């Protein structure tokens, strides 16, 4: 209340002449014969308007101060530090095609380039040099795709663009950047190869089925023996397509949950025993003995029982089929407790040539196409194994020597 009274007193002092003038005007209106109540109301409204606080204009915001001075040495240090933190190789070049600066990524990719070295002395690609010269001549950005084979396969999107002129010298600079798209190109190639291979694998049995159906509908319409023989082949081809589709669906499901690690505790000893028993008829038919070497204590891992069963079924079945000449497959389980768990599947067959070993887990990759199809393989078994082990945070190691057999080791 005290503050309000002080504020009111201050306002009256500031506007005392207006208040006095309003009182005189009110008395004059009364003397002129206007009703006293009306004059009083009019005077009250006028007083409220006069005594209300005046709006104060807000101070204008401070205007930014523009500077045209050259950056300080500390500013340049910050810029160079940020430049070096980029993982994309970048070169800064001048109008005479000499390299003014390179970041650490560029140094790692192309080697150290001394300042003021001509660009053509380090980059021998005519496409890149022509693009840079065009950008220097026109002042417009350009980009091309550039491939390298040495020291390794790499694909870059190379872009040249003009930068602002240097503040201290007025020199026009240009930025040459290299965006690595090797992984994207590799994935595109794998996808196209996968589609082509899947189409090829399905086309062959479909062509067989179509041919046999046309034969049964035409020349062999009344041939009972041909019916029995053709229907048996058609059943085999339909089964082959069914296995292929099942494997493709398995891969799709695994890719969807590849980032989710399983959390079930699985003792591998009884699981391997179950796999050996389920494959006993196949091993007996092939004349192969499956021998288990299991520890007396539990060997527990975090995993999915069905997926791990599929892994070891694939590995042991492959060892029986492709190592049939050795007549023996040895499955060894080690580790457990505080020791890492390992499972090795060894066959004594013909072995795998060294050039094929790095690629045998690729989809549809076969060391011997005819042998794989004869043994009813889809070319997807080891790809499924690799995906499952990746989800289980495990590794598959392949060791093979021609004429001495192959060892597949799963390390958890």
Helices and strands as residue ranges (DSSP letters): H 2-14, H 16-31, H 36-51, H 73-85, E 89-94, E 98-102, H 104-110, E 117-118, G 119-121, H 126-138, E 142-148, E 154-162, E 173-180, H 182-217, H 224-256, E 264-267, H 268-278, H 280-286, E 289-293, E 300-303, H 305-322, G 324-326, E 328-336, E 339-347, H 354-357, H 369-374, H 381-391, E 395-401, E 405-411
